[in-house]
């Protein structure tokens, strides 16, 4: 059995880009037909249907006109074949509706062949499912899928379709149908359905007399039906027929079967008949707890688990997955989901349902022998017949369940060892297990990791408890509440129950109470329900090393931690740290976000921190753990900075670290680390506001400067810089404040907030002079010089940029010097000093090339490209800008990519290529750019000029109108130019 015939040209393809799948279904396993909304469509003449068939059998792949002509007429097409083909396609397109039959590359294709749209595809999918089921030993389900596939045939394949292609595919598909029939009949015989098969096989061998596999199956069916003589007669007939028709002997398999029948081979004997359904037992347990009336969401999990249970209940003679194990943190709703699914599955288990709370999260988990005793009694076993030992009880339990269909719900299990003796061994039974640990030790179990609710599900649960009217009146506050609960079902239920019991409270009152992280766990209590108590059960079972890791890892801010960062927090080798982390994942107190990355649920993190404050001894270990994490990030980020900017001496001026960081073999590997760690790194920096760690936190922002310039993490970088600036000012650390202001100035500058950037840079220079910290002076002077340049204050810009260049030279910072030269080049080209601008930019490029840097070289090429453009050397300018564009992309500097597209747009406009200019300007707007609203205004100005040149005057006016607003706000000379462009349009 295989997945179906594949003609060489077949490819799978989805709908055309931007097109909605058409609600049209097709059939080729019979007459070629089409339906829309259940109504048949008129597919036209035989030749027209032949075209449709040829396209459908390609399953979305485009067929050229030559291929289609060959398919319809072969080697002797009519003289007007191409015209006829186009006519057929035009007629079909009208019948099928827009977007179904499309013209592409001189040929045609049928689009929208999604699920269920083509009977051939459906048959292939059912066949694949049958193969999977058969491989898993579930012959009953495999037969069901094959019968479903065979039922899709409706007479002769491609009936009435002319042409050589249809003839070939008709033979191919008929051969496949016969293979499916043989596979299904083979499974019929495996399951003892030999008597029923004889009739069908007799008809099939008459229709296909030379097909030896059918003859073989008929011989076996006859022999197992006690008709040995007839079975041998089939062989004789077959041998004679093959000799007469083909001049060959039967194949070895048929001869071996004849010999086995002659000697009554025991291997050919009738297989064991499937067990018959036992009569209903006298005692039918129904122990499931009541399902909660407000069960909400979890639809995908309900469907998944219900399908597994349904498969088990419907299995006949084959073993289907008998165990489903749900794992998750306390309060995630494992029991609620399992009970809900179990109640839905009750009809499939008519002989009863068993339930037990194994108390695995508590100090005294239930003993398996005790549970087995209660199960045996519930199943009708007298007390006197219940054995004493665990092994004997387990054996009797499996015997009692044999032949019955019983569902066993094992709730709150401690581990796999507690569960194994309680699993039913009989086919037709199933077990649902819930636990805080993943049951990887249960062989063959269907494992389900239950996560928190989606925001929509969480809000729905909250609404069902507090009422739709209350939620609708304060929807935003309701969203705040479920978010504060971390979308954890238990926490939401507690919060909603508290609100429901207090009619004078508004949702906003509850949201305000939960907003305080220090009090949040205390607020999440109602009656005998408490989130903290649920977590306490899991924490109490941890070994000392696990408990320490749980407490210390919870101290770190950020969405997750890498293994290397976690090892720094714990001060352990990576291998030892990984063992601890994975053991915490197994307890569901920690989650594995991805291989080598770990995270806490928000409420679990709060609980871990509370445990750290309560239990971690000595208390200084908490501070030491965070200090190690900061050192790890700073040392590693400094290494990345050094790789990215060889010749830049910034790393020599960073605060020293005690804990070593990572080392990288390549620039790509270093960049991968920096961008993968961006969020936890910046969260760590922002968290470290205490004296003693503050300076290292600020320097971490310096070392991670690429994260601000890329645009990907600008907001988080800015938040960290603001927090550290304010913290430094509060404790009077002038050095840290000056450096934080320098970092903040750079963020504001990239976003185009020139006033804020200028103020931060000015104060940074003042503070740096106060404490003789020369490192920020060149940085801050550069930022102020760029601001003066963009605002048309050229003399001031030249003074500041020259100061920056001299400062870098004095420090021996070649990379910084090259950057200053490129900035001076931009100033000179603005001042119409084209020759000196190009010369300065080339000096910058040469320095960066000597340093073998990459990211900074792309900035230098950008500056040279702009200077060449202003100097009228457009071909050379385009080459430099194009190279810079590639380099920015390789360095993941999206904002610089967008800025470079803007400069390329300006170049194309200068070269009188408005279409290309408009294309690049649009790419710039789509990507983003360095400079915020000011550059956006310039891009829109360039786009407006391009569109005007293309005759799109109204759209140009719209661009210029928006550009003028942005440029006036930025107080730049370009605003006057845009006013001049708009004036004649407004006057017209």
N, C-alpha and C positions, 0 to 999 in steps of 0.2 A: 504493500500500500504506500503511495506517495502523495505529495501535496497537490497533485494535479499536473496536467501537461502544461508545458511552457514553450510556446513557439519562440524562435530565437529573438524576434523583435519585441517581445513583451517587456514592458516596464510598468512599475506602479507609479502613479502620479496623482496628486491631489488636484483640486480645482485651480483654475488659473488665478494668478494673483489678483486680488481685489474683486473677484467674481463670487457671488453667492452660489453655493451648490444648487443645481436645479432639482426640483422635486419630481424627477422622472426616473422610472425603473425600466430596466431592459431585460430581455430574455434571449438567450442563444441556445439553451439546452432544449431544443425543440424548434418550432417556428421562430424566426427573428421578430420580436415584438417589442413594443414600448407602451408604458402606461403612465398616466399622470393623474395623481389623486384617485387611483383605482379605475380610471377610465382609459380604455385602449385608445392609442393614437394610430392614425393611418400612416403607415410607414411606406406606402407606395408600391411601385412595381418590383418584380424580383431583382432587377439590376440595382435599383435604389436600395433595397434591403441588403443586397450583397455588399454595397458600399458601407452601410451601417454596421454590418457584421464584421467586416474587415477592420473597422475602426474600434469596435467594442472589444474584439479579441486582442487588441494592442493595449487595452486597459489604461488609456490616457496618453500613450505615447503618440507623438505626431508621426503620421505617415505621409511620405512625399507623394506628389501626383503620379510620379512614375511607378512607385510601389503599388499604388491603388489601381492604376490601369493594368498592371501586370496581374494583380489579384483578381480583377473582374474579367479580363479577357485573355490573359496569358500572352503567348508569343505572337498572336495575330490580332491585335486590337483594331477596331474600325478606324477609319481615317479621321473621324471627328471625336475620337475617344476623350480628348481633354475637354472639349466643349460639353460632351455628355456628362463627364464626371462633375464639372462645375454646375451643370443643371441639377443633377441628383443632389449635390451638396446644398445648393440653394433651396431646393424643395424641402429637404430634411431639416434645414435650419429653421424654416418657417414652422414646420410641424412641432419640432422639439422646443422651440422657444429660445430666447436670448441666452447666450453664455454656455450652451450645451455643445453644439457643434461649432468649433472655432477654426479659423484659418490661421496657419502659422508657418512661416518660412517656406512658402510655396506648397504647403500641404495642408492636411486637416487632422483634427483630433477631437475626441469626445471628452468633455470635462464633467466633473461632478459625480464621478463614479465612487461615491463614498459607501458607507456601510449599507448593505442591502440593496444597492442600486443595480447590481448585475448578478444574475443567478449563478454564473460561472464563478465569480469571486466568492459568493456565499458558499458554494459547494466546496471550494478550496479551503475556506476557513473551517467548515464543519469537518472536513477530512483531517485537517491539522489537529483539531480538538480530539478526534477519534484516535489519532496516533498517540497523542499525549495520554489519553485515558487508558489505552491499551498498554502503553509502556508502564503505567502505574498499576497495572493489574485489574483495572476496572472494565471488564469486558462488557458489562451491561451498558454502561454509559458510552463506551466506544461504539457498540452496535446502534445505540440510539442516534449518535451523531452521524454514523454512516447512512442509516436509513433516512435521516433528514437530508443528507446530501443527495442520495439517489432519488428522493421524492421530487427534487427540483427538475429532473428530466421530464419532459412532456412530449413523448414521441421521439421521432428521429431528430438528432441534433442538426441545426441549420437547415431544417426541412425546406425544400423548394428553393434553396439559394444556389444560383449558378456560379460557375467560375472555378478555376483551378485552385485558388486559395481556399475556398469553401470546401472543395472536395478533400483537400489535404487535412484541413482542420476537423472535418466531419469524421474522418477515419481516426484521427488522433484522439478526439473526445470520446468516440465510441469505445476505443481501446481502454481509455481511462475508466469509463463507466463499468466495463466488464471487470477491470482490476478491483474496483470498489466492491462490486458484487461478490467477487471471489473472496475478498477479505472479510466481508460481512458473513458469508456462508461458512468460511473457515471458523469464525468466532461462534457461529450457531452450533457447529459440531463440537467445539471445545466446551460448550455449555450444555451439551446433551440434547440438543434439538435436532437429532438426526432424522427422526421420523417425519417431522414437519418439512425438512429440507429436501427429501427425496422428490417430491412433486415438482418443486421449483427447479431443482437440478435436472430433472428429466426434460423439462421444457427448454431449459437453457442449452443442454447438450444437443438437442434437436435443432435449435436455431444456430448453434455454433459447433458443428460436429468435429471440427479439427482442433478445438481448444482443449488441450490435454489437462489443464488444471481443473476445468469443470468436470471432466471425466474422472479425474482422481477423487474429487470431492464426492461425486455420485457413488463411486465404488465404496468409499469409506462409509457414507450414509447408509447404503444398502447393507453393508456388512454389519454395522452396529445395530441395524434394525432386524438382524437375524436372517438376512437374505443373501447368504454367502454365494450361492450359485449365480444369482443375478449379478452380484458384484464381479465375479470372475467372467461372466458373459460380457459385461461392459468392457473389460480389458480385451477380450478376444475381438469384439467389434472394433474397438479402437485400433488394435494392431493391424487388422485387415484394411481398415479405411486409410490409415496412414500409408500403408504399403501401396495401395491402389492410387491414391491421390498424389502423394508426395514422394513415394519410393523410399521411405525411412521407417525405422523402428520406433516404438514408443520411447520417450525419454526415460532416464534412469529412475526418476521418482515413481513413475507409473509402474515400471517393472518391479521395483522393490516392494511397492504396495501389493502387487499380485502375489509375490512370493510370501509376504507376511500373511496374507489371507490364507494361502495354501497351507501354511504351517500353524495357523491359528495363533499368531504372535500375540502375547499378552499385552504388548504395547499398543495394539490397535483396539483394545477392549474399550467398552463404553466408559466415558469419564463419569466421575461421581455426579449424580444429579444434584442440582442446587437444592439447598435445604428448603423445606416447605415452612411457611409461617406457622409458628406454634399457636396453639390455642391460648386464649387470654388467661393469664394466671389469676389465681383467686385474690392475691394481695397486690394491689396496684398503688404504690406510693405516689403521693403528690405533695412533695415537701418544699416546692419553690416558695420563697418569700413573695409577698405582694409586690407587684411592679409599681413604681412611683407614678402617680397620675399625671404629673407635669413633666414626664420624660421629654427631652427636647434634643433635637439635632442628632449628631452621630450617624447620619444616614449611611455614609460609606462603610462604617464599621458594622452597622447592623446588617447591611447587604452582604458584606464579606463573610461575616460569621454565619449568617443564615444560610448562605450558599454552601459553606462547608458542612453544616449540620444536615442540610437537605441532601447533599451528596452522600453522606454517611447513611442517612435513613433510606435512600433509594438504592443503595448498593446491594447487588445480589451476587454472591459468590466471589466478590472481589473486595479487597481491603481498601477502604477510603480513609483519609486522615481521621483518626479517631479522637484526637485531642487538639483543642484550641486553647492556647494559654495567653491571657491578657496581662501585660505588665505596664506599670506606670507608678508615678509618685502617689503618695497618699492624698486623697481628695480629688483625684482626677476623674473619678466616676467609673472605676472598673466594675464594682459590684452592681451599680445601677444599670450599666450597659449589659452585663452578663445576665442579670435577672430578666431584663427586658427581652433580650434575644431568646433566652430559654423559654419564656412564656409564648413567644411567637412560634417557637419550634415544637411546642407540645403536641400538636396533631401528628407530627412525624415520629413521635415516641409514645405510642399508645399504651405501652406496658409500664409507664411511670416515670417519675422524675425524682431523683435523690438530691439532697442539698445538705451541705455542712459548712460551718464557719470554722476553718482550721486554725484561726487565731495566730497566724504566723507572724504578725507584726508585734505581738505581745510577748511578755516574758515567759509564758507557759503555753507553747503551741500544742495543739491537740495531737495525741498519740495515734498513729495509724491503726493499731489494733483496736483501740476504743471506737474509732470511727467505723471500722469494719463491723464490729459487733452491732452497732446501731443500724448500719445499712442492712445487715443480714436479717435482723429482726423486722425491719421495715419491709423487706422482701418476702416475709412469711416464714422465716426459719425459726423454729421454736428455740427458746433459751437453752434447752437441754442439748440441742444439736449444734450450738455455736462452739467451735473448738477454742482452745486456750491460746495457742501460739499465733503470732502474726502470720507466719507462713501458711499454716493450716486455714486460718480465716480468709486469707487472700485467695487461696486455691478454691475454697468453698464459694466465696463471693463470685469468682469468675464462672464457676460451674452453675450457680443459680441464675446468673445473667445469660448463660448460653441459650440462644434461640429467642431471647427477648429483645425488645427495642426499648431501651431505657436511657435517659439522659441524666448524667451525673454532673452537678455543679459543685466544684470544689473551690470555695471562696477563701481568699486571704491566706494563701499557702505560704509557708516559710521558704521551702526549697523543693527541688525535684525529688529528693530522697523521701520527703514526707508524702509526696503525691503518688509515687510509682505504685505502691501496694493498693491504692484506691482506684486505679484505672480499670475500667471494664475490659476484659480481654475478648469479648464476643463481638462478632460482626453485627452491625445493626445498632450497637450502642455507641454513645459518644460522650465525651467529657469536655466541660468548660472549666478552665482553671483561671483564677485571678491571683495575682501576686505582685509584690513590689519589686521582685527580682525577675529577670528574664529566665525562663525555663529552658535554657539551652541544653540542659542535661536530659530533657525528655526526648528520646529519639523519635523522629518523625512528627513531632508536634507542629501544629500551625501556630507560629508565634505572631502576636499582635502587640505592637508598642503603642499604647494609648497616650496621646498627647493632650494638651489643654484644648479647650473649645476654640473654634474660630470666633472672631468678633461678632459675626452675625448670630451664631449659635448662642454665644454668651448673652447677647442682648435679648434674644428670644426667651431664654430661660429666666432671666431677670424679669422680663415683662410678664411671663406666665404667673410669677409669684406675686409681684407688686400690682399688676393690673395694667392694661394697655393705656388707660387714660392718664395714669400717673407718669408712665414712661414718656408718652407722647408730649406731655406738657413740659418735660425737662429732658429731652432726648440727649443733648450734649452732656448734661450731668450724669445721665444714665450710662453713657459711653465711658465717662471718666470713672464711674464706679466699677464697671466690669474690667476696665483696663487696670485699675488699682488692685483688683482681685487676681490679676495675672491670667484672666480667662479660665481660672481653675473652678470646676463646677462646685466643689464643696464651699469654697470661699464665696462664690456668687450666691449660692443657696443661703448661706449664713447672712450675708449682707442684705439680701432681698427679704429674708424673713424678719430681720430686725426692723427694716423699713416698713414692712407690711403690718407689724405689730405696733407701730408708732404713727398714728394718723396725723399727728401734728408736725412730724418731720417732713421736710421737702427732700427730694433726691439730692439737691445741692448740699444740704446739711450733711447727709451721709457721705457725699463725695469729699467734702471738706475734712471730715474726720479721717477718711482713708488716705487723704493726700499726705499726711504726716507719716513718713516711713518708720519713724521711731515708735509710733503708736499703732501701726497698721495691724500687726498680728494680734494685739490686745483687742482691737475693735472687731476682729473677725471671730466673734464668739456669740453663740445663741443657744440657750438651753444646754443640752449635753453635746452640742457640736462645737468644735474649736479647731481651727486650722493648725495652730501651734501644737496642740496635743497630738494631732495626726502625724506631724513631722517628728515629734518627740519619740514616738514608737519606733520609727526607723532609725533615728540617731542612736537610740539606746542599744541597738543590736550591733553597732559598729565595733570593730576591734580598735584598740588605742591608736594605732598608726592611721587607720581609716578616719577616725574621729578627728585627729589633728589635721589631716589633709582637708577634710570637709570644712573645718572651722577656718583655716588659713586661706583656702582658695576663695571662700565667700567674701573675703575682705576686698578683693580686687573689683573695681568698677569695670564697665565695658560689657559688650554683648557676649564675649566668650574669651577663652584663653587657649593658646597653643600649648602643646606638650612642653616645649622648651621654656615658655614663660611660666607654666605651672611648676616645672622643675626648679626654676629660680625661686618662686614663692616658697616652696617646700625645702629648698636647699638640699636637694637629692639628685643623684644621677638620673638621667632621663629614663633608663630602663626601670629603675625602682619606682620612680614617679608614675610611669605608665601603668605599672601593675596596680598601684593604689587607685589611680583614676578609673581604670577599667572596672575595678571592684566596686567603686562607688556608682559607676554606670549600671552595674548589675543590680544594685539595690534601688535604682531609680531615684536616688538623691542627686545624681548628676546626670547630665545628658551629653551624648557625643554628637556634637553638631555636624561633624564630618571627621574623616580619619585624621587623628592627631589634633582635634579641636574639641573643647569641652565647654559646657555652659550650665548655669543654674537657672531654674525657674525663678522668677522675681521674688516670690514669697519664700521659696526655699533659701535663696540668698539672704534675705532678711533674717531668717531663722538661723542660718549658719553664722551670721555676724553676731546675733544675740548669744549664740553658743560660745563664740570666740571671746566676747566680753565677759562671759560668766565662767568659762572653763579654761581658757588658755593661760598657762602658767610657764614661765613668768610673764606678766603683762607686756613686757618689752618685746616679746617675740612677735606680737602683732605689728609693731612698728618695724621690726627687723625684716619681716616678710615683705612688707610693702617697699622697704628700701631696696631689698634684693631685686624686686620686680622692676623698680625704676632704674636701677643700675643695668639690669639686663637690656631694657629697651634703649637706654642712652648709649651703652657701649655698642650695641648692634646697629642702631641708627647712625652713629658716628662712622662705623665701618662702611655702611652703605653710602653715606655722604662722601667719604674719601674715595670710594670706587667711582662714584658718579662725577666727582670734581677733583681729579688729580691736579695738584698744584695749588689747591685752595687750602689756606692754613687755618680755616675756621676750627677744624677738629683739634688743633693745638691749643685753642683758647676755651675749650669746654671744661666743665667741672670734672674732676677725676672720679673714677668709679672703682668699687671694690669687687663687684661681681662681674665676671667676664660675660661678654655677649657672644653671638654667633659669628662665624666667619664664612665667607662665600667664595665659591670658585669662579664665579663669573658675574658680570654686570647684570645680566638677565635674572640670575638667581637672586641677586641682592634686591633688584626692583620688585621681583615677585614677593619677596618677604615684606618689603615696606608697604606695598599696597594691600597685601593680605592682612597685615597687622594694623592697618591704619586706625580702625575704630578702637580696639583695645589699647593701642599705644597712646592715642590722644586722650582717651578716658583716664589712663594711668597718669598722664601729665597733669590733667585738670584736677585729679584727686589729691595730688601731692602738694598741698598748700601749706604744710607745716614748716616752721623754721628748721633747717637742717636738711630738708629735702627740696625746698622751694627752688634753690638755684639750679639743681640738677634737672628739675621739671621744666624750667624755662629753657635751659640748654637743650633739652630733648626737643622742644619746638624748633629751635634753631637747626638741629641736626635733621629734623623731618620736614624741612622747608618745602621739599618737592610735593608734599601732600597739599599744601596751600596753593601752590602754583598750578597744580593739575586741574583744580576745580572740582575734583571728586569729593574732597573732604573739607572744603573751604569753611563751611558753617561750623563744623565741629572744631576745626583748628582755631577759628575766631573765638568760639566760646571758651576754649582752654586758655587762649592768650588773654582774654578779658579777665577771667577768673584769677589767673596768676598775677597779672598786673595789679589788680585790686588787693590781692593777698600780700604782695610785696609792699605795696604802699601802706597797708594797714600795720605791718610789723616794722616798717622803716628800713627795708632792705633796698637801698638805692641801686646797687648793682643789678639785682634781679629785676627791679622795676624798669630800669633803662633797657635791659635786654628784652623784657616782655613787651615794652612799647615798640621796640624795633620790629619784633615779630608781628605785632598788631598792625603796624604801619604797612608792612608788606601785604597783609591780607586786605586791608582797605584799598591799597593801590591796585591790586589785582581785580577788585570788584568795582573800580572806578569811583570810589568815594574819596575824592581828592582832598577835600577839606579835613576830613577825619584823619586821613593818612598823613597829611602835612603836619597836623597838630601833634600826633603821636611821634613822628620823626623828630620834630623840633624839640619836644620834651626829652626824647631819648638822647639827643645830642647834649642837652644841658646836663642831664643826669650823668652821662658818661664822662663829661669833663669834671664833674664834681668828685668822682671816685677814681679818676684816671684809668677808666676802662676803655682803652682805645678801640677795641674790636667793633663796638656798635657804630662808631663814628662814620666809617666808610659806608656801611649799610644804610644808615639813616640819611647820610648826605646823598647817596644814590637815589633813594626814594624821593627826597625833596627836589633833587635836580630833575627827575622825570616829570614830577608834577608841574614844576615851573616851565619845563619844555612844552608840555601839552597845553598849558594855559597861555602860551605865547610870550612868556617872560624869559627871553633868550639869554640876556646878560646874566640874570640870576642863575639860570640853569647851567650856563657855562662855568660860573664860579663854583657851584656845588658839585658838579660832575668832575671838575678838575680836582677839587679837594678830595673827592672819593678816590680818584685815580692815584693821587699822590699818597693817600693813606694806604692803599693796597700795595703800592710799590715799597713804601717804608717797611711794611710788614713782610715783604717777600712773597706776597700772595699773587702769583702769576695769573691764576684763574680770575680773581677779582679785578686785576688790572685789565685783562682782556675784556671783561664785561664792561668796565668803565669806558674803554676805547670805543666799544660798539654803541654805547649810549651817547658818547660825544659825536659819533658818526651820524646818529639820527638828528642830533641838534644841528650839525653843520648842513645836512641836507634840507632841514627846515629853513635854515638861513640862506639857502640857495648857494651854498659853497659845495657844489657837487664834487669837484675834484678832491678836496680835502676829506669830504664825507666818505668817499669810496676808499681813499687811502687809509683812513682810520679804521674802517670796517675790515679792510684786508689785514691790517696789523692784528686785529682781534682774532680773525680766522687763523692766521699763522701761529699765534700763541697757543690757541686751543688745539691746533693740529700737532704742535710739538708736544703738548701734554697728553695727547691721545685721549682726550675727553670726547664725550658724545653729546650729552644733553646740552652743555654750554656751547659746543660747536654748532649745534642747530640754531641756537640764539644768534650766534655770530653770522651764520649764513643768512639768517632772516634779515639782520641789519644790513648786510652787504647787498642782499637782493633789493631791499627798499632803496638803498642809496643808488644802486645802478638804475633802478626804475626812474628815480627822480633825475638822474643824469642822462636819461634818454637811451641808455643801453639796455633795451628791453629784452633782447634774446638772452644776454648774460644774466640779467635780473631774474628772468623766468627760470633759468637753470638753477640759480642759487635758491630761490624760493621753493621750487619743486623739491630740491634735495632737503631743504629745511623741513618741509611738510612731511616727508617720509621719516625723517629722524625724530620729529616730535611725536609722530604716531608710534614709532618703536619705543619711545620713552614714556608713552602713556600720558602725554601732556595735551589733553583734549582742548583746553582753552587756547594754548598756543597753536594748535592745529587750526582752530577757527580763526584766530587772528591772521595766520598765514594765508588762509583762503581769502580773507579780506584784501590782503596786499596783492595777491594774484589777481583778484577782481579789478583792482585799481590798474594793474599793469595791462590787463586785456583791454580795459576801457581806453587807456592811453594808446594802445595799438589799434584802436578802431575795431575791436572785436566785441561788440556789446552783448552778443548772445552768450559767449564764454564768460564775460564779466558778470552777467546776471546769474549764471549758474554758480559761480564761486561765491558771489555775495550771498546767495540763498544758502549755500553750504555753511558759510560762516554764521549766518543767523540760526541755522539748525543746530550747530555744534556748540556755539558760545565762543567767548573770546576774553582776552585779558583787557581790562579797562572799563567794564561795566557799561553804563548808559552812554558815556561819551563815545566809546568805540561803536556802540550800537547806532548812535546817530550818524557816525561817519559811514558805517556799512550801509545804512538806509539811504544816505546821500548818494553813495556809489551805485546802489541798486536803482535808485530813481533815475540817475543819468543813463544807466544802461537801458532801462525800460523806455525812456524817452527816445533814445536813439533807435529803438526797435518799433517806434510808433505807438507804444502803449502809454499814451499821455495821462489818462485818468489814474492808472495805477502808479505812474511816476509821481503825480501830484500827491497821492496818498502817502507814498514813501517820504517825500520831502516834508510834508506837513508834520509827520511824526518825528522825523529827523530834526526839524527846527525846534520842536518842543524840547527834545533831549539836549540838543547842543546849546540852547539858550540857558538851560538849567546848569550846564557845565561851564558856562562863561568862557567859551573858546571862539577864536576868530572865524572858524568854519561856519558859524551861524549866519554871518553876513552873506557868505556865498550862497547858502540855501535860500535866504530871503530873495536874493537876486534871481535864482532859478524859478522861484514860485511867482514872482511878480508878473511876468508876461502871461502866465497861465491864469492867474487871478483876474488880470485885466481883460482877458479874452471873453 
